[in-house]
Amino acid sequence: MSSLSRAELAQAARTAGVAADRARKEILPRFRDVAVEIKSDGSPVTEADRAAERAIRSTLQESYPDFGILGEEYGGQDVKPDRPHWVIDPIDGTICYSRGIPLFSTLIALVADGEPVVGLIDLPALDERYVGFEGGGCERNGTPVRVSDEKDLSRAIVSHGDPFCFDRAGQRAAFERMAREIPMLRGYTDAFGHAQVLAGGVDVMVDFDLNPWDAAATEVLVREAGGDCIVSRQDNGKIGLVFGSPALVAQLSSFLV
């Protein structure tokens, strides 16, 4: 259990929502009208990413000056193991965003005592927002949601991240087995795919080669939506997730190398 009270967690979730609102004001006006740069790691970035992260950081710092922040674009600030910190990705799915595909998201999580305890996935172009906190459930636009209770992989919609991420995680064999054995294997990538699991539209998802800001919100939201989430740490420091219907998570875990 978190050292933060239920009231404190609920307030943190509300503050994350305010931060996401401010991020939308930076992201949506630039959608389909923004220049793209390539970072040193080969990933794309836009001015919308940077402006949105600045807006999120400013909002969180106003309300929680003693909490640290770790963000994709501006790195870590006062992140210490003995106190809570925010983890943010201003635009998850920058490739989608930069190509005019409306399946990008904003991710905000609060980590306390080493575990994510508040999570938010905002899909600005779809006007959908998933928010939850430890012990408080998971909601989409204010309505509670639950993961699927599907138990049969032959009937399940199973989503996955990019195949090259399986390669980086040493899990190509798992991907190939999924492709052979799962009839409805679909590539709903990034946190858009994560969000579809929360309300049961997608039954289970496997995603590898994630950074902390890609995974933290999903970890708490899936559990609050009644699902299971297996977290693995890769040799390169990245994170792997298998999450969704508890029965299917258990079955897919046997696919992994």
C-alpha positions in Angstrom: 0.0 0.0 0.0 1.1 3.5 -0.7 2.2 5.8 2.1 -0.2 8.4 0.6 -3.8 8.5 1.9 -6.8 7.8 -0.4 -7.6 11.5 -0.2 -4.1 12.5 -1.2 -4.2 10.0 -4.1 -7.5 11.3 -5.3 -6.2 14.9 -5.2 -3.1 13.9 -7.1 -5.3 12.3 -9.8 -7.3 15.5 -10.1 -4.1 17.5 -10.4 -2.9 15.1 -13.2 -6.1 15.9 -15.0 -5.5 19.6 -14.8 -2.0 19.1 -16.2 -3.4 17.0 -19.0 -5.9 19.7 -19.8 -3.0 22.2 -20.2 -1.1 19.8 -22.3 -4.0 19.4 -24.7 -3.9 23.2 -25.3 -0.3 22.8 -26.6 -0.9 19.5 -28.5 -4.1 19.9 -30.4 -3.5 23.3 -32.1 -0.2 21.9 -33.5 -1.7 18.6 -34.7 -1.1 18.1 -38.4 0.8 21.4 -38.5 4.2 20.8 -36.8 7.8 20.2 -37.8 9.5 17.0 -36.7 13.1 16.6 -35.5 15.0 13.4 -34.8 16.6 13.0 -31.4 20.0 11.4 -30.8 18.3 8.0 -30.1 16.6 8.1 -33.5 13.1 8.8 -32.1 11.0 11.8 -33.4 10.2 14.9 -31.4 8.2 18.0 -32.0 7.7 21.4 -30.4 4.4 20.1 -29.2 6.2 17.4 -27.2 8.4 20.0 -25.5 5.6 22.6 -25.0 3.3 20.0 -23.5 5.9 18.7 -21.1 6.7 22.2 -19.9 3.0 22.8 -19.3 2.7 19.5 -17.4 5.8 20.2 -15.3 4.7 23.7 -14.4 1.3 22.4 -13.2 2.6 19.6 -11.2 5.4 21.7 -9.6 2.8 24.4 -8.6 0.8 21.8 -6.6 3.6 19.5 -5.5 6.9 21.5 -5.2 8.5 18.7 -3.0 7.8 15.9 -5.5 10.4 15.0 -8.2 9.6 14.8 -11.9 10.9 12.4 -14.6 9.9 13.3 -18.1 10.8 12.0 -21.6 11.9 15.4 -23.0 13.5 17.1 -20.1 14.8 14.2 -18.0 14.8 13.9 -14.2 14.4 16.7 -11.6 14.8 16.0 -7.9 13.9 12.3 -8.3 14.8 10.6 -5.0 13.9 7.1 -3.7 12.5 8.4 -0.4 9.8 10.7 -1.8 7.1 10.6 -4.5 7.8 11.6 -8.1 5.8 12.2 -11.2 6.6 10.3 -14.4 5.4 12.0 -17.6 5.3 11.4 -21.4 3.8 14.5 -23.0 3.1 12.7 -26.3 3.3 9.0 -26.4 3.1 8.0 -30.0 5.0 10.9 -31.5 5.2 8.9 -34.8 1.4 8.9 -35.0 1.2 12.5 -34.0 3.8 13.6 -36.5 2.0 11.7 -39.3 -1.4 13.1 -38.5 -2.7 9.8 -37.0 -5.0 10.6 -34.0 -3.9 7.7 -31.8 -1.3 9.6 -29.7 -1.7 10.1 -25.9 -0.4 12.0 -22.9 0.8 9.9 -19.9 1.1 11.0 -16.3 1.8 8.8 -13.3 2.7 9.3 -9.7 5.2 6.9 -8.1 5.4 6.5 -4.4 7.4 3.9 -2.4 8.7 2.6 -5.7 5.3 1.8 -7.2 3.0 3.7 -9.5 -0.1 4.8 -7.5 -1.8 7.3 -9.8 -2.2 6.9 -13.5 -3.6 8.9 -16.4 -3.8 8.2 -20.1 -5.2 11.0 -22.1 -6.2 10.6 -25.8 -6.6 14.3 -26.8 -7.7 13.7 -30.5 -10.4 11.2 -29.4 -11.4 13.2 -26.3 -11.0 10.1 -24.0 -9.2 10.1 -20.7 -8.5 7.2 -18.4 -7.7 8.0 -14.8 -7.2 6.0 -11.7 -5.4 5.6 -8.4 -4.5 2.9 -6.0 -7.7 1.7 -4.4 -9.9 4.1 -6.4 -10.6 2.1 -9.5 -10.2 3.2 -13.1 -12.5 5.5 -15.1 -12.9 6.6 -18.7 -14.3 10.1 -18.9 -15.8 9.7 -15.4 -17.3 6.2 -16.0 -15.8 3.2 -14.3 -14.2 0.6 -16.7 -13.1 -3.0 -16.3 -10.7 -5.2 -18.3 -12.1 -8.1 -20.2 -12.9 -11.4 -18.5 -12.1 -13.4 -21.6 -10.3 -16.7 -20.9 -9.9 -18.2 -24.4 -7.0 -17.0 -26.6 -8.8 -18.3 -29.7 -11.6 -15.7 -29.1 -9.5 -12.9 -27.7 -8.2 -9.7 -29.4 -4.6 -9.6 -28.4 -2.6 -6.5 -29.1 1.2 -6.0 -29.3 3.8 -3.3 -29.6 6.2 -3.0 -32.6 7.8 -6.3 -33.6 11.3 -4.8 -33.4 10.7 -4.2 -29.7 10.3 -7.9 -29.2 13.7 -8.3 -30.9 15.3 -5.8 -28.6 13.8 -7.7 -25.6 15.0 -11.1 -26.9 11.4 -12.1 -27.4 11.1 -12.7 -31.1 10.2 -16.3 -30.5 7.3 -15.2 -28.4 6.0 -12.9 -31.1 6.3 -15.6 -33.7 4.3 -18.0 -31.5 1.7 -15.4 -31.0 1.4 -14.8 -34.7 1.0 -18.6 -35.3 -1.4 -19.4 -32.6 -3.6 -16.3 -31.9 -6.3 -15.7 -34.6 -7.0 -12.0 -33.7 -3.5 -10.6 -33.1 -3.5 -6.9 -33.8 -1.0 -4.1 -33.6 -2.7 -1.4 -31.5 0.5 0.1 -30.4 1.6 2.6 -27.8 -0.6 3.8 -25.0 -3.6 3.9 -27.3 -3.4 0.1 -27.2 -3.0 0.2 -23.5 -6.1 2.3 -23.1 -8.2 -0.2 -25.1 -7.3 -2.9 -22.7 -8.6 -0.9 -19.7 -12.2 -1.0 -20.9 -12.0 -4.5 -22.3 -12.1 -3.7 -26.0 -8.7 -5.4 -26.3 -8.5 -8.4 -24.1 -4.8 -8.5 -23.4 -1.6 -6.8 -24.7 2.1 -7.6 -24.8 4.5 -4.6 -25.0 8.3 -4.6 -24.7 11.2 -2.1 -24.8 9.3 0.5 -22.8 10.7 3.4 -20.8 9.4 4.2 -17.3 7.2 7.0 -18.7 5.6 4.5 -21.2 4.7 2.0 -18.5 4.0 3.6 -15.2 0.5 4.8 -15.8 -0.6 1.6 -17.4 0.7 -0.5 -14.4 -1.6 1.1 -11.9 -4.6 1.6 -14.3 -4.7 -2.0 -15.3 -4.8 -3.2 -11.8 -7.4 -0.7 -10.8 -9.5 -1.9 -13.8 -9.4 -5.5 -12.4 -6.6 -6.8 -14.6 -3.3 -8.4 -14.1 0.0 -6.8 -15.2 3.3 -8.7 -15.4 6.3 -6.4 -15.3 9.7 -7.6 -16.6 13.0 -5.8 -16.6 15.1 -6.2 -19.8 18.9 -6.4 -19.8 19.0 -3.0 -21.5 17.1 -1.4 -18.6 13.8 -1.2 -20.5 10.5 -2.6 -19.3 8.2 -5.3 -20.7 4.5 -5.6 -19.8 1.9 -8.3 -20.3 -1.5 -7.0 -19.1 -5.2 -7.3 -19.3 -7.6 -10.3 -18.6 -6.0 -12.2 -15.7 -6.6 -15.6 -17.4 -5.0 -14.5 -20.7 -2.1 -12.8 -18.9 -1.3 -16.1 -17.3 -1.5 -18.0 -20.6 0.6 -15.4 -22.5 3.3 -15.5 -19.8 4.1 -19.0 -20.9 4.9 -17.7 -24.4 7.8 -15.6 -23.1 11.4 -16.8 -23.3 
